[in-house]
């Protein structure tokens, strides 16, 4: 997996426009949102409801997978978008 990550990093660095800020994420089980915190820039949330102002199902699922991969609480994942 490291090689894939490194290749992605190389591809995104070519433009010279990519930033790698430290971002904290956690799942709020009661609200059903994933919270994002960037030090010095505040807090935001995203959810999986397309009709919501904070809705971005694709990003929500990617963040849920990141939480799962780190062994943290996460919402149910969508593995097959056709089944959604």
Buried (B, 14 or more C-beta within 10 A) or exposed (E): EEEEEEEEEEEEEEEEEEEEEEEEBBBEEEEBBBBBEEEEEEEEBBBBBEEBEBBBBEBBBBBBBBBBEEEEEBBEEBEEEEEE
